[in-house]
Amino acid sequence: MVIMWFYFYTLFILHINVKYVNTNENEFHLFMDNQTLCNHGIINLKNISTWKIYSHIYYHERYMYFSDSHCSLTIQTNKRIWMSIEYFQSNSSSSFPRCTEAKYAGNDDRLQIIDGYKNGSILRIICGKDTDKRFDRTPLILKSSIFTLDWQTKSQSYGFKLKFVTYDLSIDGKCLNSSQFHCNNRRCIDRSLICLHEDYCGDNSQKSSLEAINQCPSIASKQKIFNWPFMIIPIIICCFLFVFIFICLLKVYRKQKKNKQFHTGL
């Protein structure tokens, strides 16, 4: 009975660990193979604090995107935006340094991030077969509240995932809005993001802040429950109890076998 209670305790700890891997269920997702969105005016995301854009709707199933497709999304917000490239893999013929040149524009799968509308200045080009190894992964600070993503494919591969977060800059170390969380890098993000497992500040300060630890069940639980002693001690005890019970059962078995042999000899 004792060992069963310890096994149940261990399973309970693991259950909480899985339960508090928190995700943002309200996060907005856009897919660049959705032709109802592509090339049709401006997408207004003024009231959304974070969203993700994927190359195609089957990105999570690890299906390849289609060749010879083209999509432009123009997005408008009411705040500053920072963007991170979570993943990018194309299967174009040329290498990364060459594919940024205009004369190779028709040969490669390429994602262009443009300031303003489609005819604006290009902030970054991501393309080429070596892109996943060599492209610039540093977060991109978008210059205006309107930007365009232009995605053009010539081949097939696994595509990309982009994360966008809106923010304001603090003044004298304080956010102007009480509904915002102050990051160490002076960014003020929506307070609803601090209990989520991803880095929405851009410097990981959200995860280690005292405010997040005090207010977020997921972070507090990981801080208080999932340190090494709480995880290792029940496992070690269970192992010792298992060995102890195994030895006891082995002794009983040997004793019964010896008694059987003794009675057989009589």
Rosetta silent file (secondary structure, phi, psi, omega in degrees, C-alpha in Angstrom):
SEQUENCE: MVIMWFYFYTLFILHINVKYVNTNENEFHLFMDNQTLCNHGIINLKNISTWKIYSHIYYHERYMYFSDSHCSLTIQTNKRIWMSIEYFQSNSSSSFPRCTEAKYAGNDDRLQIIDGYKNGSILRIICGKDTDKRFDRTPLILKSSIFTLDWQTKSQSYGFKLKFVTYDLSIDGKCLNSSQFHCNNRRCIDRSLICLHEDYCGDNSQKSSLEAINQCPSIASKQKIFNWPFMIIPIIICCFLFVFIFICLLKVYRKQKKNKQFHTGL
SCORE:     score description
SCORE:     0.000 S_00000001
   1 L     0.000  -38.345 -177.945    0.000    0.000    0.000 S_00000001
   2 H   -62.779  -45.897 -178.518    2.816    2.407    0.844 S_00000001
   3 H   -65.379  -33.022  176.972    4.487    2.040   -2.521 S_00000001
   4 H   -63.930  -41.413  177.907    1.155    2.570   -4.288 S_00000001
   5 H   -61.789  -39.909  179.521    0.670    5.882   -2.473 S_00000001
   6 H   -69.397  -35.678  175.863    4.128    7.035   -3.558 S_00000001
   7 H   -64.579  -42.537  177.496    3.436    6.031   -7.147 S_00000001
   8 H   -62.698  -38.146  178.766    0.201    8.025   -7.069 S_00000001
   9 H   -63.800  -42.823  179.243    2.105   11.009   -5.630 S_00000001
  10 H   -63.850  -43.384  178.141    4.671   10.819   -8.441 S_00000001
  11 H   -63.634  -35.977  177.639    1.938   10.626  -11.083 S_00000001
  12 H   -63.214  -42.702  178.563    0.214   13.613   -9.472 S_00000001
  13 H   -62.035  -44.988 -179.904    3.428   15.667   -9.719 S_00000001
  14 H   -66.385  -34.890  178.096    3.858   14.755  -13.366 S_00000001
  15 H   -62.790  -43.147  178.627    0.193   15.552  -14.044 S_00000001
  16 H   -65.430  -37.912 -179.905    0.594   19.071  -12.662 S_00000001
  17 H   -60.276  -42.493  178.550    3.738   19.521  -14.706 S_00000001
  18 H   -71.008  -39.549 -176.447    1.841   18.744  -17.897 S_00000001
  19 H   -61.472  -37.337 -174.064   -1.188   20.761  -16.831 S_00000001
  20 L   -96.449   17.533  166.421    0.749   23.959  -16.306 S_00000001
  21 L   -78.499   94.598 -167.158    2.549   24.007  -19.634 S_00000001
  22 L   -85.034  143.216  175.850    0.569   27.086  -20.485 S_00000001
  23 L  -131.120  159.282 -179.579   -0.337   28.269  -23.970 S_00000001
  24 L   -91.662   97.803 -176.894   -2.096   31.331  -25.268 S_00000001
  25 L   -69.153  -21.583 -178.345   -5.427   29.997  -26.494 S_00000001
  26 L   -91.761    5.054 -178.148   -6.484   33.471  -27.674 S_00000001
  27 L   -66.899  139.937 -176.411   -3.436   33.943  -29.859 S_00000001
  28 E   -88.927  132.289  179.578   -4.247   34.895  -33.433 S_00000001
  29 E  -117.256  134.519  175.241   -2.922   32.661  -36.241 S_00000001
  30 E  -123.407  143.232 -179.006   -2.586   33.632  -39.908 S_00000001
  31 E  -123.328  131.597 -172.848   -1.649   31.289  -42.768 S_00000001
  32 L   -88.546   17.187  166.932   -0.124   32.541  -45.999 S_00000001
  33 L  -110.871   10.278  177.186   -1.791   29.951  -48.203 S_00000001
  34 L   -87.929   99.206 -173.128   -5.220   31.367  -47.319 S_00000001
  35 L   -70.921  -13.238  175.325   -6.131   33.118  -50.545 S_00000001
  36 L   -73.579  -21.400  178.194   -9.118   34.867  -48.971 S_00000001
  37 L   -94.919  -33.192 -173.860   -6.604   36.909  -46.933 S_00000001
  38 L   -69.504  134.945  172.337   -3.858   37.350  -49.509 S_00000001
  39 L    61.575   26.661 -179.340   -3.830   40.488  -51.632 S_00000001
  40 L  -127.950   75.700  174.134   -7.152   41.729  -50.244 S_00000001
  41 L    72.903 -158.679 -174.782   -6.703   45.006  -48.400 S_00000001
  42 E  -105.059  136.094  174.255   -5.385   45.526  -44.870 S_00000001
  43 E   -92.778  119.243 -175.390   -5.754   43.093  -41.982 S_00000001
  44 E   -92.971  115.394  178.278   -6.488   45.105  -38.844 S_00000001
  45 L  -119.967   40.283 -173.960   -4.934   43.647  -35.684 S_00000001
  46 L   -65.501  -30.928 -175.324   -5.196   46.756  -33.509 S_00000001
  47 L  -104.986   17.225 -178.557   -6.644   44.989  -30.470 S_00000001
  48 L  -112.717  128.969 -174.002   -4.452   41.870  -30.570 S_00000001
  49 L   -86.412  -24.442  178.385   -1.325   41.752  -28.402 S_00000001
  50 E  -156.253  148.896  177.497    0.417   38.818  -30.078 S_00000001
  51 E  -156.624  165.253  178.201   -0.047   36.604  -33.101 S_00000001
  52 E  -125.823  145.026  177.951    1.781   34.063  -35.259 S_00000001
  53 E  -122.242  131.089 -177.788    2.024   33.809  -39.034 S_00000001
  54 E  -117.020  155.592  179.883    2.747   30.510  -40.772 S_00000001
  55 L   -66.266  -35.117 -177.829    3.728   29.711  -44.337 S_00000001
  56 L  -156.908  160.936 -171.869    0.796   27.288  -44.777 S_00000001
  57 L   -68.482  -23.312 -179.604   -2.113   25.825  -42.853 S_00000001
  58 L   -98.803   24.259  178.852   -0.531   22.365  -42.602 S_00000001
  59 L   -58.208  -44.260 -176.302    2.693   23.669  -41.072 S_00000001
  60 L   -68.642  -25.884  177.523    2.054   21.859  -37.752 S_00000001
  61 L   -84.709    1.016  178.528    1.462   18.538  -39.526 S_00000001
  62 L    63.662   30.884  169.741    4.873   18.908  -41.198 S_00000001
  63 L   -87.100  151.246 -179.472    3.417   18.843  -44.698 S_00000001
  64 L   -77.468  152.899  172.816    5.259   20.850  -47.334 S_00000001
  65 L   -77.675  163.850 -178.005    3.883   24.049  -48.795 S_00000001
  66 L   -83.607  152.679  175.548    2.923   24.143  -52.478 S_00000001
  67 L   -82.624  163.355  175.637    5.151   25.494  -55.223 S_00000001
  68 L    56.795   44.657  174.222    4.276   28.429  -57.486 S_00000001
  69 L  -120.889  156.549 -176.504    2.158   30.284  -54.938 S_00000001
  70 E  -145.756  132.093 -179.446    2.236   33.959  -54.000 S_00000001
  71 E  -145.479  136.593  173.200    0.699   35.809  -51.056 S_00000001
  72 E  -125.208  125.747  176.892    0.992   39.328  -49.679 S_00000001
  73 E  -115.940  123.617  174.394   -0.413   40.245  -46.263 S_00000001
  74 E  -107.545  122.876 -172.315   -0.572   43.872  -45.173 S_00000001
  75 E  -119.538  138.798  178.309   -1.164   44.214  -41.428 S_00000001
  76 E  -122.142  135.601  175.463   -2.021   47.279  -39.366 S_00000001
  77 L  -129.081 -178.732  177.339   -1.701   47.660  -35.592 S_00000001
  78 L  -115.812   12.853 -179.254   -1.872   50.573  -33.159 S_00000001
  79 L  -139.376  177.505  171.472    1.446   49.930  -31.377 S_00000001
  80 E   -68.094  157.175 -178.556    5.083   49.147  -31.954 S_00000001
  81 E  -135.077  138.332  165.619    5.849   45.583  -33.042 S_00000001
  82 E  -120.420  145.446 -173.459    8.783   43.231  -32.608 S_00000001
  83 E  -127.848  139.731  173.223    9.022   40.037  -34.630 S_00000001
  84 E  -124.518  144.567  178.624   11.046   36.855  -34.188 S_00000001
  85 E   -93.260  105.365 -176.737   11.628   34.121  -36.753 S_00000001
  86 E   -77.397  -31.607 -178.501   10.848   30.906  -34.911 S_00000001
  87 E  -163.874  145.252  173.194   11.576   28.627  -37.870 S_00000001
  88 E  -155.791  126.892  174.401   12.319   28.854  -41.584 S_00000001
  89 E  -147.246  116.129  175.094   13.164   26.145  -44.082 S_00000001
  90 L  -115.647  177.069 -176.610   12.914   26.478  -47.842 S_00000001
  91 L  -132.443   41.489 -176.847   14.227   24.277  -50.617 S_00000001
  92 L   -77.879  167.723 -173.726   15.442   26.788  -53.183 S_00000001
  93 L   -79.865  -35.270 -173.999   18.295   26.239  -55.563 S_00000001
  94 L   -94.031  164.760  179.442   20.618   29.093  -54.621 S_00000001
  95 L   -84.240  168.115 -171.322   22.423   29.775  -51.367 S_00000001
  96 H   -60.117  -47.359 -176.776   21.414   32.468  -48.884 S_00000001
  97 H   -60.873  -33.697 -175.327   23.830   35.309  -49.767 S_00000001
  98 H   -78.594  -30.878 -171.516   22.911   35.160  -53.447 S_00000001
  99 H   -72.276  -11.419  177.108   19.152   34.960  -53.098 S_00000001
 100 L   -79.639  -11.735 -179.891   18.905   38.481  -51.671 S_00000001
 101 L   -78.528  143.532 -173.754   20.013   39.923  -55.006 S_00000001
 102 H   -61.885  -33.696 -175.607   17.242   41.227  -57.252 S_00000001
 103 H   -69.786  -14.342  177.045   18.328   39.236  -60.321 S_00000001
 104 H  -103.084   12.843 -173.761   17.582   35.974  -58.485 S_00000001
 105 L   -62.602  -28.129 -177.849   14.161   37.096  -57.308 S_00000001
 106 L   -89.139   -1.501 -172.535   12.355   34.736  -59.671 S_00000001
 107 L  -105.816  -15.039 -170.358   14.348   31.631  -58.759 S_00000001
 108 L  -122.279  150.940  165.355   13.945   31.253  -55.022 S_00000001
 109 L   -69.336  126.773 -175.465   11.314   30.746  -52.379 S_00000001
 110 E  -146.393  140.722  174.085   11.494   34.025  -50.539 S_00000001
 111 E  -112.320  122.250  178.084    9.806   35.853  -47.714 S_00000001
 112 E  -111.380  131.771  176.626   10.125   39.642  -47.786 S_00000001
 113 E  -105.826  117.840 -168.473    9.282   41.791  -44.776 S_00000001
 114 E  -118.184  135.723  176.658    8.356   45.252  -46.002 S_00000001
 115 E   -76.540  121.634 -179.058    7.905   48.494  -44.101 S_00000001
 116 L    82.877 -140.010 -178.498    4.452   49.868  -44.885 S_00000001
 117 L   -83.602 -179.522 -171.626    2.668   48.689  -48.012 S_00000001
 118 L   -60.490  -27.422 -179.734    4.002   46.302  -50.653 S_00000001
 119 L   -90.325   10.112 -179.899    5.875   49.084  -52.459 S_00000001
 120 L   -78.765 -173.733 -178.789    7.646   50.178  -49.259 S_00000001
 121 L   -78.667  140.609 -178.202   11.263   49.602  -48.256 S_00000001
 122 E   -79.522  125.079  179.097   12.345   46.006  -47.615 S_00000001
 123 E   -87.807  -35.495 -179.854   13.368   45.389  -44.000 S_00000001
 124 E  -160.567  143.683  173.778   14.518   41.800  -44.415 S_00000001
 125 E  -119.143  132.288  179.337   14.628   39.038  -47.054 S_00000001
 126 E  -125.682  121.863 -176.020   14.652   35.391  -46.024 S_00000001
 127 E  -170.660  175.832  173.965   15.214   32.769  -48.705 S_00000001
 128 L    90.465  156.032 -175.012   17.484   30.107  -50.190 S_00000001
 129 L   -68.819  -23.453 -179.546   18.302   26.505  -49.360 S_00000001
 130 L   -98.747   10.427 -173.677   20.850   27.451  -46.668 S_00000001
 131 H   -60.376  -40.434 -175.411   18.599   29.991  -45.000 S_00000001
 132 H   -64.898  -17.423  178.996   17.770   27.812  -42.002 S_00000001
 133 H   -98.406  -27.851 -165.419   21.499   27.690  -41.142 S_00000001
 134 H  -122.685   -7.193 -174.136   22.637   31.187  -42.009 S_00000001
 135 L   -77.825  162.535 -176.783   19.845   33.751  -41.828 S_00000001
 136 L   -74.490  113.576 -178.131   19.689   36.473  -39.226 S_00000001
 137 L   -92.337   -0.460 -178.581   17.648   35.192  -36.253 S_00000001
 138 L   -65.398  142.732  178.972   17.787   38.414  -34.239 S_00000001
 139 L   -57.135  144.342 -179.202   14.365   39.903  -33.485 S_00000001
 140 E  -104.551  124.865  175.408   13.255   42.523  -35.971 S_00000001
 141 E   -90.588  112.358 -179.022   11.830   45.816  -34.696 S_00000001
 142 E   -73.217  141.941 -170.209    9.279   46.938  -37.266 S_00000001
 143 L   -81.666  -22.807 -178.293    9.475   50.628  -38.070 S_00000001
 144 L  -139.349  174.927 -179.098    5.790   51.421  -38.411 S_00000001
 145 L   -85.234    0.553  173.846    2.371   50.118  -37.414 S_00000001
 146 E  -123.152  127.793  177.726    1.740   48.989  -41.004 S_00000001
 147 E  -146.288  163.041 -176.756    3.886   46.302  -42.582 S_00000001
 148 E  -129.118  137.615  171.171    3.643   43.743  -45.382 S_00000001
 149 E  -109.005  124.944  179.759    4.768   40.140  -45.679 S_00000001
 150 E  -117.633  114.623 -174.563    5.320   38.965  -49.244 S_00000001
 151 E  -118.060  120.306 -178.007    5.733   35.175  -49.617 S_00000001
 152 E  -130.960  131.307 -176.539    6.542   33.643  -53.003 S_00000001
 153 L  -117.689  144.482  173.827    7.348   29.985  -53.639 S_00000001
 154 L  -120.476  -15.815 -178.736    9.077   28.192  -56.529 S_00000001
 155 L  -136.253 -155.073  179.102    9.587   24.801  -54.874 S_00000001
 156 L  -132.774  140.179  173.456    8.354   22.854  -51.842 S_00000001
 157 L  -164.072 -160.684 -170.206    9.607   22.620  -48.269 S_00000001
 158 L   -92.733   -9.410  169.996    8.482   22.910  -44.637 S_00000001
 159 E    86.247 -154.611 -172.050    7.990   26.665  -44.462 S_00000001
 160 E  -143.445  164.535  175.331    8.193   29.170  -41.630 S_00000001
 161 E  -138.663  124.320 -179.511    6.751   30.369  -38.338 S_00000001
 162 E  -119.336  140.257  177.144    6.884   34.023  -37.289 S_00000001
 163 E  -115.675  133.522  179.825    5.916   35.481  -33.913 S_00000001
 164 E  -122.050  138.157  178.708    4.744   39.086  -33.497 S_00000001
 165 E  -135.098  129.850  176.343    4.297   40.984  -30.241 S_00000001
 166 E   -89.568  150.404 -178.556    2.960   44.522  -29.840 S_00000001
 167 E  -158.309  163.086  167.878    4.428   46.795  -27.187 S_00000001
 168 E  -116.441  161.684  174.747    4.874   50.362  -25.967 S_00000001
 169 E   -95.112  137.049 -179.879    8.056   51.883  -24.582 S_00000001
 170 L   -73.297  157.864  177.025    8.090   52.816  -20.923 S_00000001
 171 E  -121.968  123.003 -177.169    8.788   56.368  -19.755 S_00000001
 172 L    56.275   36.774  175.920   10.981   56.853  -16.677 S_00000001
 173 L    77.704   12.815 -178.683   10.823   53.120  -15.995 S_00000001
 174 E  -132.230  143.872  173.588    7.015   52.961  -15.908 S_00000001
 175 L   -81.010  143.466 -178.723    4.345   51.791  -18.325 S_00000001
 176 L   -72.889  -23.859 -176.654    1.666   54.339  -19.092 S_00000001
 177 L  -112.777  132.184 -178.813   -1.073   51.702  -18.887 S_00000001
 178 L   -69.922  -14.848  179.089   -1.731   49.645  -15.749 S_00000001
 179 L   -86.010    8.297 -178.327   -2.770   46.688  -17.916 S_00000001
 180 E  -111.213  154.604  177.607    0.811   46.376  -19.177 S_00000001
 181 E  -106.791  135.415 -176.970    3.836   44.519  -17.839 S_00000001
 182 E   -91.463  116.348  177.193    7.216   46.281  -17.749 S_00000001
 183 L   -86.084  161.524  179.476   10.069   44.270  -19.296 S_00000001
 184 L   -65.272  -23.760 -179.179   13.728   44.900  -18.501 S_00000001
 185 L   -90.668   18.549  177.082   14.296   46.135  -22.064 S_00000001
 186 L    76.626    2.645  176.755   11.756   48.983  -21.531 S_00000001
 187 E   -81.124  141.144  175.926    9.037   47.239  -23.509 S_00000001
 188 E  -112.681  108.271 -178.744    5.527   47.280  -22.063 S_00000001
 189 E  -104.512  165.727  179.257    3.581   44.225  -23.168 S_00000001
 190 E   -62.339  133.786 -174.950    0.024   43.193  -22.380 S_00000001
 191 H   -63.082  -22.392  179.826   -0.172   41.819  -18.839 S_00000001
 192 H   -66.778  -13.773 -176.882   -2.131   38.775  -20.046 S_00000001
 193 H   -88.096  -13.543 -170.073    1.068   37.470  -21.656 S_00000001
 194 L   -72.265  -20.197 -179.112    3.201   37.179  -18.529 S_00000001
 195 L   -91.960    5.169 -179.239    1.754   33.819  -17.438 S_00000001
 196 L   -94.912  156.823 -169.502    2.513   32.141  -20.756 S_00000001
 197 L   -79.392  -13.852 -178.297    5.565   29.984  -21.340 S_00000001
 198 L   -86.015  164.444  178.562    6.982   31.883  -24.355 S_00000001
 199 L   -88.496  104.504 -179.959    9.266   34.905  -24.273 S_00000001
 200 L  -100.532  -12.244  175.370    7.054   37.885  -25.124 S_00000001
 201 L   -79.372  -34.368 -175.282    9.395   40.542  -23.748 S_00000001
 202 L    96.565   -2.668  177.733   12.237   39.585  -26.053 S_00000001
 203 L  -136.080   10.867  179.745   14.749   39.355  -23.191 S_00000001
 204 L    65.578    8.879 -178.526   13.148   36.593  -21.057 S_00000001
 205 H   -69.166  -23.925  178.856   12.592   39.065  -18.194 S_00000001
 206 H   -61.619  -40.062 -173.086    8.887   38.154  -18.100 S_00000001
 207 H   -71.851  -30.990 -174.072    9.624   34.575  -16.958 S_00000001
 208 H  -100.839    4.005 -176.725   11.889   35.488  -14.035 S_00000001
 209 L   -74.615  148.233  178.120    9.990   38.463  -12.643 S_00000001
 210 H   -64.224  -33.647  179.377    8.593   38.372   -9.104 S_00000001
 211 H   -62.516  -43.067  179.164    5.273   39.610  -10.426 S_00000001
 212 H   -67.002  -40.439 -179.553    4.942   36.609  -12.739 S_00000001
 213 H   -64.509  -38.684 -177.951    5.956   34.175   -9.984 S_00000001
 214 H   -76.631  -31.262 -171.788    3.399   35.681   -7.555 S_00000001
 215 H  -101.774  -18.405 -172.013    0.518   36.000  -10.014 S_00000001
 216 L  -107.127  117.194  178.209    0.876   33.026  -12.362 S_00000001
 217 H   -57.368  -37.429 -176.858   -0.077   29.511  -11.164 S_00000001
 218 H   -66.171  -45.442 -178.419    2.021   27.925  -13.907 S_00000001
 219 H   -72.143  -42.156  179.720    5.227   29.783  -13.030 S_00000001
 220 H   -62.110  -40.499 -179.639    4.636   29.562   -9.271 S_00000001
 221 H   -65.322  -40.420  179.324    4.015   25.830   -9.501 S_00000001
 222 H   -67.821  -35.012  179.171    7.181   25.281  -11.459 S_00000001
 223 H   -70.899  -40.195 -171.988    9.132   27.376   -8.982 S_00000001
 224 H   -92.184  -34.759 -173.230    7.686   25.693   -5.861 S_00000001
 225 L   -99.563  -40.168 -169.169    6.900   22.150   -6.937 S_00000001
 226 L   -97.197   40.642  167.621    9.158   21.238   -9.778 S_00000001
 227 L   -89.968  168.608 -171.435   12.536   21.750   -8.220 S_00000001
 228 H   -57.768  -43.858 -178.646   14.842   18.748   -7.989 S_00000001
 229 H   -58.376  -42.479 -177.361   14.079   17.630   -4.398 S_00000001
 230 H   -67.952  -29.117  179.961   10.343   17.402   -5.014 S_00000001
 231 H   -87.197  -37.712 -172.731   10.818   15.388   -8.168 S_00000001
 232 H   -82.294  -40.577 -174.895   13.728   13.160   -7.160 S_00000001
 233 H   -56.322  -52.012  179.445   12.816   12.276   -3.550 S_00000001
 234 H   -62.766  -33.954  179.198    9.547   10.406   -4.336 S_00000001
 235 H   -66.333  -43.909  179.261   11.205    8.628   -7.250 S_00000001
 236 H   -63.340  -43.451  179.662   14.133    7.489   -5.076 S_00000001
 237 H   -61.673  -42.610  178.691   11.772    6.350   -2.308 S_00000001
 238 H   -61.892  -40.557  179.795    9.687    4.417   -4.801 S_00000001
 239 H   -63.978  -44.781  178.719   12.809    2.740   -6.179 S_00000001
 240 H   -62.905  -42.482  178.994   13.984    1.726   -2.689 S_00000001
 241 H   -64.302  -39.226  177.900   10.528    0.405   -1.793 S_00000001
 242 H   -62.174  -45.439  178.755   10.375   -1.530   -5.038 S_00000001
 243 H   -63.156  -41.885 -179.568   13.783   -3.108   -4.350 S_00000001
 244 H   -61.822  -46.278 -179.804   12.758   -3.837   -0.749 S_00000001
 245 H   -66.680  -38.051  178.543    9.511   -5.532   -1.797 S_00000001
 246 H   -62.063  -43.152  179.093   11.315   -7.451   -4.538 S_00000001
 247 H   -64.038  -42.390  178.924   13.868   -8.767   -2.011 S_00000001
 248 H   -61.754  -44.686  179.201   11.087   -9.727    0.431 S_00000001
 249 H   -64.842  -37.180  178.418    9.186  -11.566   -2.282 S_00000001
 250 H   -64.810  -40.653  178.301   12.370  -13.294   -3.379 S_00000001
 251 H   -64.992  -41.885  178.265   13.029  -14.471    0.183 S_00000001
 252 H   -62.269  -42.809 -179.986    9.455  -15.743    0.512 S_00000001
 253 H   -62.088  -45.495 -179.893    9.787  -17.569   -2.802 S_00000001
 254 H   -64.971  -38.455  179.176   13.072  -19.195   -1.792 S_00000001
 255 H   -64.870  -42.965  178.733   11.656  -20.167    1.600 S_00000001
 256 H   -65.254  -39.000  178.781    8.602  -21.749   -0.015 S_00000001
 257 H   -64.843  -40.526  179.399   10.806  -23.545   -2.519 S_00000001
 258 H   -65.942  -42.610  177.850   13.032  -24.858    0.273 S_00000001
 259 H   -63.325  -37.703  179.800   10.010  -26.065    2.287 S_00000001
 260 H   -65.645  -43.765  177.888    8.629  -27.766   -0.793 S_00000001
 261 H   -63.282  -37.841 -179.136   11.922  -29.538   -1.399 S_00000001
 262 H   -64.615  -46.062 -179.450   12.051  -30.554    2.256 S_00000001
 263 H   -68.713  -33.035  177.444    8.552  -32.042    2.176 S_00000001
 264 H   -66.265  -39.398  179.856    9.280  -33.744   -1.145 S_00000001
 265 H   -65.612  -30.302  177.908   12.403  -35.342    0.376 S_00000001
 266 L   -69.616    0.000    0.000   10.307  -36.763    3.208 S_00000001
